[in-house]
Amino acid sequence: MLSNDRTSTGKSPKGTVSVESFRGRLRLRFRFNGQRYAMTLGIPDTQAYRRIAEARARQIEDDMALQLAHGGSYFDPSLEKYKPESFLSVSEPDIQPEASMSLSEIWQCYVEARKAGKSPSTLRMYGWVAKHLENCPHKYLSDAQAVFDWLTANVPAGTARRLMMHLAACCNWARKSSLIGSNPFQSMAAEIKVKKSGTEEEEVNPFNREERDRIIAAFKENRYYRCYAPLVEFLFFTGCRPSEAIALQWKHIGRTAITFDQAVVIGATHRPILKKGLKTQSKRKFPINPQLNTLLKAIQPRTADPEALVFPSPKNRFIDWHNFTTRAWVTILSELPDIEYRNPYQTRHTFCSLCREADISSVQIAKWVGNSAQMIDRVYAKPTDYVQVPEL
C-alpha cells in the first residue's frame, strides 16, 4: 500500500513505495527483494504532479505484489517501465500540467482515484482501455482528434465508441481535478454510429423441448465431455446464468430450494474469481422440483463438503466457460447437424420460453431467473409461431 508512514526504525513499511520531495522535485524510494531503489521523476512537487507520482508508486507496488504472489517478471528492476513518458520542464507557475501529461498518464490517475471498491469486471475494463491507449500512436490530449481518427479506423465501431465514452468520463474527472483545462472528448462518442448486431428475435433463439433433450443426451454419451452433462442439464432446468451455476457450492443446495448469491467472473488478472451478489440482485431462491432433485441427488457426493463446487471442472476448479463453449459445446452441437447451432446461453432462453408455453406468469418466471417481468414479456416470452389466433 502506498504510504508516507514510517516504521519505528524510520523506514517505510515493507512492500510500499514512498513519494518524497527532494530539492523541490519528486522521487520514489522503496525496497524489493533486499535491494534499495530510488527513482527521480524530474517533476516539481505540486498537487497535480504528485498525483502522477502516486500513480507510478501504486503501479510499482502492484507489480511487486504480483511477482511475490505468482512469480514471473511483473516488476521491472531497471525501472524503465515506470518512468513517465514525457514531462515538460516546469519553470514558470502558469504552465499547465496537461502540457506534459500523456493520455495514458491521465488515465492512470483517473483509475487510481476510482478503482477502490470496483468490481473485477470494471478493473478489467480499466486495463482494456489502457491497452488501447498504449497501442494508439497519438499520446497527448492535444491529439484528441487524431486519437478519434485512429480508433475509428483501426478498431470496430462499437469498441471505438466505448473507448470515447471512457475517455470523456476520464477527462471530465481530470478537468474537475484541475489536471487539464478542457475535455476534447466530451461529445465524440455520439459521432460514432454502431450498427445493431441483430434484432431481439435473432438474438433470442431458444431450443425446443426435443432439441434440449437430445443435447443433454449427447453430452451424457460423449466420452470426453460427459462430465459437463450435469451442468448442461442444470442450465436447461433452471434458466440460471452460466456464471451463477459455475459458482454454486453444496452449501447453496437446500432441501427444497437453491440459493444463488454469487457468480464467477473474470478478474483483473484474467483469472476466474468469485464475486458476491448477482447481476441484478444480491441473491434469489430457486425451488427444487422432482426433475431437479433427481439431477442433484445423482451428482451429490455421499459426504459433500459444503464449500465444494457443485459443477467443478475435470481438474476440480472453476469451469472455464470460454473453453467449455468453444470445445465441449461446439463439439456436441456439431454431432447434431439437424439442430441449428446456437450459443449455450440459449439454455436460459429455452427455460423461459418453455415456462411461458406452460402458462407460467411472467412475474413468476422473472422471480425464478432474476429478471423483471417486463423483460420476460419483451425478450424471453415471445409468442410462438404455432399458436392459433382464437375465434373471438
Secondary structure, DSSP 8 states (H G I E B T S, - for coil): -------TTS---TT--EEEEETTEEEEEEEETTEEEEEEEEEE--HHHHHHHHHHHHHHHHHHHHHHHH-SS-S-TT-GGGS-S------STTS-GGGT-BHHHHHHHHHHHH-TT--HHHHHHHHHHHHHHHH-S--BGGGHHHHHHHHHHHS-HHHHHHHHHHHHHHHHHHHHTTS-S--TTTTTGGG-----S--HHHH-----HHHHHHHHHHHHH-TTTGGGHHHHHHHHHH---HHHHHT-BGGGB-SSEEEE-EEEEE-TTSSEEEEES-SSSS-EEEE--HHHHHHHHHH--TT--TTSBSS--TTSS---HHHIIIIIIHHHHHT-TTS----TTHHHHHHHHHHHHTT--HHHHHHHHTS-HHHIIIIIS---TT------
